[in-house]
Amino acid sequence: MSFASGHRGVPVCPIDWSKSSGSSRVRYIFLQTYLDVYKQSDKNRQRGQLKFIKVNQSSSRSTNMAQLALHALTGFLSLVYIAMGVVKLYPVSQQMAFAVTRSFQAYAKVCPTVLFGYIPEPQKYHMTIGVWEACCGLALLVGDRELKQGASGILLVIMGVMITSNVIIKDYSTMFFFAMHFFFLSFLFAKYRRRSQPVKTEEEENFKKE
């Protein structure tokens, strides 16, 4: 007895039911059930592939947005620190120069080098900080990942010193500014440190476990 071909050549029904025997009907039911199960599994597989593609697309979009935010924050902070360094080295006005000098006169008295018996001169102190800020800001702008990690680490130390100095001299007017920069620099340092670390393969992890 012959069967009509269905999905991918699988028979779906007998040609003549009146002449079919009981075994043919059982075989038809079995093949029809197999075809239904095959169609359902094929649909589920297609749905799973479509869901996997959607998840990958959403993951890539979120990754691109995170990278864009990281680059935007890095560029913004780099310009800020370049400007801060240039202002300390070349004040645009006498009032600004006087304000910077007066601030660093107080900072010099509580500089970490005081613990070793050395009190820096206020002018040299703020010029040194200005050079480091300008150089690190330039490194954040045009450097690679390792250079950006090092620059953010140096600026993180400088901001920590500024926060500590403000706490010691009890000047809380600019401490929020330094604390905000400390937070953003900590974020940058952690991100660039994570991205610069090599990715470990499964074989290396298994070797270490053994």
N, C-alpha and C positions, 0 to 999 in steps of 0.2 A: 504494500500500500504506500502511495506517495503522499508527501506533505507539501503545502505551499510554503515558500521561503519567506521569513520575516526579517527581523532586525539582524543584519550581518549574517544572513543565511541560516538563522535558527528557525525551524519550522514553527508555525503558529497555529495551524488548523488543518485537519485532514480534508482532502478534496471531496470525498464522498462519505458522509456519515452513515448512510443506509447500509453500505457494504462493509463497514469497518467492524472488526471484532472487538471483544472486551479488552484484549491486550493492547490493541491499537488505541482505544480510548484512554486506557491508563497511561500509555506512552504519550499521548497528546496532552493529558493533564500535567504530567511530569514536565514535559518540554515547555508548556505554557507557563507553569510556575517558575521554571528556571529562567525563562525570558523576562518575566516580571521582576524577579529578584535581580537579574542582570541590569535591567533598565534602571531600577531604583539605586543600585550601587553605582552605576555610571553617573546618575544625577548627583548623588552624594559626593562623588569624587570631583565632579565639576564645581559643585558648591564649595568644597574644601579648597580647591585651587583658587577660586575667585576670592574667597575670604583671605587666603594667604597673600594674594596679590594686594588686596586692600590694606592689610596690616603692614606689609612692607612699604607701601606708598605713604601711609600715615607716619610710619617710623622715620622714613627718609625726610619727610616734610618737617617733622619735629626736630630732627638732627640739623637740618639746614637752618631752621629758625634759631636754634641754640648757637650754632657757629656764627650766624649773622649778629646775634646779640653780643657774643664774646668779642668779635672784631670791632663792633661799634663802641663797646665799653673801653676796649684797649685804645682805640683811636682817640676817644674823648679824653681819657686820662693822660695819654701821651702829650696832647696839645696843652693840657692844663699844667703839667709838670715842666714842659719846655717854657711856657710863659712864666711860671713861678721862678724857675732858675734864671731866666733872662732878667726878670725884674730885680732879683737879688744882686745880679752882677752889674746891671746897667739900669738903675732906677730912672723912670721917665720924668720924675719931678723931685724937687728938693724935699717936699713934704713926705713923699713915699720913702725917700732915702732916710730921712730922719726917723720915720716910723719903724723901718726895718732895723736900723741901728739901735734904737731904743729897745726893741723887742729882744734882740740878740745880746744886748748888754745883760739882760736878766737871764737869758738862756745860757750864756757862757758861765755864769756862776754855778749852775746846776748841771753842767755838761757831764756825761759819764766819765770823761777823763779826769775829773776832779778826784775820783776815787784813787787815782794813781799819782796825785799831787800836781797835775798839770791843769791850769786854767787857761783856755784859749782866749786870744784877743777877739772881741766881738766882731770886728770887721773881717778878720780872717775866717772866723767861724761861719758867718752868714755867706761869705764868698765860697767857702768849701761846700756848704750845703747847696748853694746855688749851682755850682759846677756839677755836683752829683745829680741833682734834680734835672738839669738840662740834658746831661748825657743819658741818664736812664729814660727820660721822656723820649729822646731821639731813638734809643734802642727799642722802646715799645712801639714806636711808629714804623721803623724799617727793619728791625731785627728778625731773626728766625725764632723758632719756639724756645730753644735753649737760652738764647740771648734775652728774650722777653721774660722767661722765668727768672733769670738772674737779676734783670733790671727791676722786676716787681718785688723780688726778695730784698734788694737794697733799699728801695723806696719804702718797703714795709718796715724795715729797721729804722729808717729816718722818721717815719710817722710815729713809730713806737717811742722814739726818743723825744719827739715833740710833745706827745701826750703826757709822758712822764714828767717832762720839764714844766708843762702847764699845771700839772697836779701839785708839784713841789712848790712852785711860786704862787699857787692858788689863783691862777688866771684862767677862768673858765669861759671866757668870751670866745676864744678860738678853738677850744678843745673839741667841740662838736664837729667842727670842720675837719680836724685831724682824725677824729674817730671815724667819721664817714669815709675818709680816704683809706684808713686802715682796714675797714671792712671790705671795700672794693678791691684793694690790693691783695688781701687774703684770698678773695675769690679768684682773682686772676692767677695768683701764684699756685693755688691748688689745681686749677684747670690746666695750666701749662705744664705743671709737674706730672699730672696724670697722662696728658697727651704725649709727653716726651718719653714716658716709660715704654719699653718694648712689650709687645703682647706675648704672653706665654702660651705655648702650644700645649696640647693635651699630653704629648709624649714627654715634655719637660716636667709637667706637673706629676705625671705617673712616676718618672724617674726619681724625683725628689721624695715622693711618698715611700718608694721602695728603700 
